């Protein structure tokens, strides 16, 4: 275990504050269950439900989908541990780990790319939670329908929609502002709460229809031979892509683990075991909606809204609101808070970085973003294209180039002889490897004839970045 104390005489105040400094062992409180609950909060969301259910409508049998899912989530488990280990050992967040490969100032490129993705999705997830809250209010108070007309509102959203959006925005901010310990306690409760609702929904459907009416496939289409194998590979790749954002900044959480065993066990429970169980419950519920409502319903909020019991519908909807807050805190709030703080550590903290990120989301009008699939595709294909290459460079540099040996003080030093100063605080080789890999990702995203490679985008762009970076390293000084 490297030393966790930083020599104050060797650090530059422009690179460090209390939130970016190594976390002392006595303050590392995230253990196995906390990471398990974190992944439950990340997976057990409306988006996660829709994504998982959709994979069972790809033309594969239920068992083929489950095998492909298992392959994909096991790969995520390996990749997430690789990225989490440096932060766990050093006690530092993702933007500080990025300094190892990109330089003490160049790391801001990696941090900003992740922050932009997180802020955009933070707005989208807040909008989803607001829609659920609006459904609850309209069910209890139908007279509010007059305030729910988007055309009569502001900036394309009804006044009731704005009230719900600001309410959800405020609730998330209140949890975040209390710090990482409050986030840990919230996710410890949020993940299991959604499981309870999901299990109750599945049991209710099984009670109403019986086991014989439930299938593990949501389509009549059947792929065979090479086509089936290709679709299975596609499903596995999509699983990895779904976790691409947290694959990059998982260190923001692993830095709070007292030991690597806690991280590995928490990830084992929270990824392979949790994902597979969630996927099975999801397909049971979605398959049951065909018999109950005459059509497959992929949105769990809509399923809950159709329940006969008003109480059950309200409780279920509120639980999914809690779940959305959970995934937003985990995937889209913590990351930009650290990333923006890294831009000017002497002036910005974790809390002020989070406040800036939250403030930006008030002006992103995510309802327009969600309503335009083309806009979403452009965003994911450009900004999202950074995620794979960044992962490839950071992991390759830490394990192959640096071989896990890091001078902790140099991560906060602007001394010209510091190991991470490179050229003016930037590593030209990392940037030279990043640019063409991001270009490849953009080509794959926007070239219709290459759409069949879309699911492999993360793998191809991260592999190219890693190979280019290694090739540049071997060329010598």
N, C-alpha and C positions, 0 to 999 in steps of 0.2 A: 504494500500500500504506500503510495507516494506521500510525502509530507503534505499536510493540509494547511500549514501555517504559511502565510505570505510575508516575506520580509518587506516591511514598509519602506525601507530605504531604496528598494529596487523597483518600486512600482510608480507608474505615472497616474496621477489622479484623473486624467482624461480617460482612463481605461478601467476604472474600478469604482464601485460603490458597495454598499452593504448587500445589495441584491445580486450583484454579479460576482462577489467574492466567494471563495470556497465555503461550502456549508460545513461547520464543525460537526464532528461525530455526535455530539450530545444533542444537536438539533435535527438529527435525521430520524424522522418519526414515521416514514412511509414503509410499512412492512408488507408481507405477503398479501394479507387481506386487502390492504389499501390499494395495491395495484390491481388486484382481482376486481375490486369495486370500480376502480377507474376505467377498466376495460368494459365492465358492464355498462357504465354510464356512456361510454363511447359507442358501443354496439347497440344498446337497447334504445334506439331512437326511432323516430318516424322514418327518417332517411335510411337507417340501417335495415328496418323492417321491409321497406319497399325494395331496397337493393337485394336483400336476401331472397325475398319472394320472387322477384323477377328472374333470378337465376334458375328457378325451377320451371320456367317457361321458355327454355332455350332449345327445346327439342330433344333433350336427354331424358333418360329414365331417372327416377328419383335417386336410385343408388349411384348412378353415374355422376349426378350432380354432387351428391354427398362425398364421393371419392375425390372429385375435383376440388371441392371446397376444402377437404382435409389437406390435400396437397398444398393448396394456396395458403391456408392459414398456418400450416407448419413452416412454410417458407417465411411468412411474416414473422413468426416466432423467432426464427434464426436471425433474420435481418434486424429486428427490433432489439435483440440482445446485443448485437454487434454495435449498434449506435448508442445503446444505453450504457455500455460498459465504461467508456471514457469518462462520462459525466459522473457515474457512480464512484469511480475510483478517485477522481479529482475533486468532486463536489461542486462542479461548475455547470451553468446552463448551456444550452445549445449554441448561442452566439459566441460564447467564450471558447467552446470546443472548436468552432469554425475557425478561430484564430490560428489553430495549429496548422491548418492547411492553407488558409487564405491570407494570413498575416493579421497583425493586430488591428489594422484599419480595413484591409480588404474583406475581413469577415462581415463588414456591414452590408456588402452585396448579398451574401448568403442570408443574413438576418432579415434584410428588407424584403427579399423575395418570399421568404416564409411568412413575413408579417402581412404582406399584401394579400396573399392567399387566405390567411386566417381572418383578416378584417372583412373581406368580401363574404366569406362563408358565415362569419359571425352575424352579419346582417340578414343573410338568407335564413339561418336557423332561428334567429329572433322572430323573423316574419312568420315562419312555420308555427312557432309557439303562440304567436299572437293570433293566428288564424284559429288555432284550437281553442284559445280563450274566448274568441268571438263566438264560436259555435256554442260554447257553454253558456255564455251570457244570453244569446238569442233563444236558447232552449228554455232558460228560466224566465227571461224577460222578452217575449216576442215583440213587445212594443218598441224595442230598440231597432227594429228592422228599418225604420225610417232614417236612422243614422248610419245604416250599413251599406248605403249606396255609394259605390266608388266614384261615380260621375259627379256626385254632389259634394264630394270631399275636397281634399287638397293634394296636389301632386300625384293624382291617380289613385289615391287611397281614401276610403270613407273616413268620416270623423270617428266612428266607432273603431275602425281599423287602426287609426292613429292612436286612439286611447289605449287599445290593447298592445300595440307595438311599443309605446312609451312605457307602459306598465311592465312588460316583459324585459325591456331594456333596463329599467330601474332595478327590478328584482335581481337580475344577473349582476349588475354593478355592485349592489349591496353585499352579495356573497363574495365577489372578487375583492372588494376593497378591504375586507377583513383579513386577507392574506392567504397563503398557501395552506395553512392549518385549517381555515374555514372551508376551503375548497376540498381538502381531504375529508373532512367530516361530512360535507354535503354529498360527495360522490359515494361515500360509504353507505349512505341511505338511499340515494337516488337509483343506483343500479338494481339492487334487490327489489325495490318497490315496483319497477317495471316488470321484473320477472314474475312477481306475484300476480299482476294483472294479466300477463301473457298466459300464465298457467291456468288461471281461472277462465279466461276466454277459451283456451283449448279444451278444458274439461267441460265447459258448458256446451261447446260444439259437439264433443264426443257424446255427451249425454243426450243431446237433441237428435243426432244423426246415427250414432253407432260407429264402431271402428270400420265396418265394411264400406261406409260411404266416403272414407277419407283416402286420398291418394297422395303419393309423393311427387307427382308430376302435375303441372298446371297447364299442359298443352296436349293436344292430340297428335301433334307432329312428332315423328320419331326419326332421329338420325342414326345411321348405322355406319360401320366400317371406318374409313379414314375421316369422314365428316364428323362422326361422333368423337373420335379421338381429338380432332382439331378443336371441337367445341369444348371438350373437357379442358384442354390446355388454355382455351380462352377464358373459361370460368376461373381457373386457378390464377391466371394473370390478372383478372379483374379484381379478385380478392386482394392481391398485393396493391393494386392501384388504389383501391378503396382506402387503404391505410397509409397511402404515400405521404400525407402531411405529417402524421404522428411518427412515421418512420424517421423523419428528419429531426424532429425536436423532442423525441422521447426523453432525451437527457434532461429536459426541464423538470422531469418528475423523478427519474432514476437518481439524480443527485441527492435526493432526500432519503434514499435507502441506506440503512446502516451497513448492509453487506450485500455482496453480489448474489448470495443465495436467496435473499428476499426478492430481489429483482427477477431472477430466473424463475422461481416458483410462482410468483405473482403473475408473470407473463404466461406461464404454462397453464395456470388455472383460467386466466382472463382471456387468452387467445384461443388455442385449440379446443379446450374443453367447453368454454363459455360460448364460443362462436357456433360450434356444431350443435349444441343443445338449443341455442337460440334459433338456428336455422330450421331445425326439426319442428319446434313449436310454431314458427312462422308459417311453414308450409301446411301444417295441420290446420291452423286457423284460416289461412287463405283458401285452402281446398274446401273447408267446411262452408265458406261463404257461398260457394256455388250451389250447394244443396239448400242453404237457408234463404238466400236472396236471389237465386237464379243467375248469378254472375260472380266471377272471381273479383274480390275487392282487395286491392293491394295496399290500401291506406288504412292503417289500424285505427286512426281517428274516425274515419267513416264507419268502420265496423262497430266501434263503440257507440257512435251516434245512432246506429240503427237498433241498439238493444231496446227491448221492451221496457226495462226498468229505467226510469229517469235517474234514480240514485246511482245505479251501476254505470250509466252513461256519463254522469257528471264525475264520479270518482275515477273512472277510466280515463276520461279526457284530462283531468287534473294531473293524473299520474304521468301521462305522456308529455304534459307541459313540464313537469319536473325533470323528465328524461331529457327533453330538449335543452333545458337549462344546463343539465349535467354535461352533455356532449359539447355544448358551446363553451363552457368553462374549460373543459379538458382540451378540446381540439382547437378552439378559436379565440380564446381570451388570454390564457397564460402565455402562449407563444408571442403574440405581438407586444405584450407587456415587457417581456425580457428583451425582445428584439429592438424595440424602440428605445428602451433604456440604454442599450448598447451603443446607440448613436452618439449619446452625450452623457456618459455615466455621472459626470460631476454635476449635471443639471437635471437629469431625469432619473427617476427611480422606477421600480416595478409598478407601484401604484400610479404614478403620473403617466407612465407609458401606457398602462391599461386605460386610464381616463382619456388619453388622446385617441386610442383605438376605438373606445366606446363612442367618443364624440364624432369621429369620422363616420361611424355606422348610421348616425342620425341623418346623414346626407347622401347615403348610397342608394336610397329608394330601391331596396332589394325586390320589391314586388314587380318592378319593371324587368329586373334582371331575371327573375324566375319565369316570367311570362314570355321571355324570348329565348328559346332554345339556341338560336344562332349566337346571341350574345354570350350565353353560358359556354358554348363550344369555343368561341374566340378566346374568352378569358382563360378557360382551363388549358387550352392548347398553347397559349403564350406564357402567361405567368406560371401556370402549373407545370409547364415544361422545364422549369428550373429545378424542380424537386428531385427528380431522378439523377441528373448530373451532379447536383450538390451532394447527394448521398454518396454517389460513386467516388467522388474526389475525396471527401472527408474520411470515409471508411478506408479507402485505399491508402491514403496518406498516414493515417494513424497506425494501421496494422502492418503494412508492408514497408512503407518508407521510414516512418519513425519507430516502428516495431514496439509501439506502446510506451516508449520512453519520452516523457514530457517534463520539462523544467517548468514547474508551476509559476515561479516568479516571472519568467519570460512572457507568460501569457498577459501580463499586466505591465510590461516594460517597453519603453520606446528607445532603449539603448541600442545603438547601431550594431553592437556585437550580440544582441539578443537573438535567440534562435528563431523567433517568429517575427523579426523585423523585416527580413527579406530585403526588398527594395522600397524604402520609404514607407514601410508598414504593409506593403502589398506583395503577394507572391505571384509574379508574372506567369509562372508555369501553371498555377491553378487557374488563372484567368484564361490562359491560352487553351487549356483543356475544356473549360466551361463553355466558351462561346460556340465552338462547332457542335458540341453535344446539345446545347439548347437549340441551335439551328436545326439539327436533325429532328428533335422533338417537334419543332414547329412544322417542319415538312411533313412529318407523319400525321400531324393533327389536321393540316389544311389541304392535303392532297387526296382528292376523292378516290383515285385509283389505288391508294395505299391504305384505305380504310380498314382492310382486313388485318393490318398490322397494328391497329389502334390499341388493342388491349396490351400489346407488347411494348408500347411506347416507353414506359418507365424502365423496363429491362434494357432495351436497346440504347436509350440515351444515357443511362447510368453506366452501362458497360463501355460505351464509347468514351465517356469522360474518364473513367478509370484507366482504360488502356492508353489514352492520349497522355494522361498525367504520368503514368509509369514510363512511357516512352520518352517524355521530356526530362524526367528525372535521370534516366540512364544516359542521356546525352552529356551529362556532367555540367559543371559551372559554365 
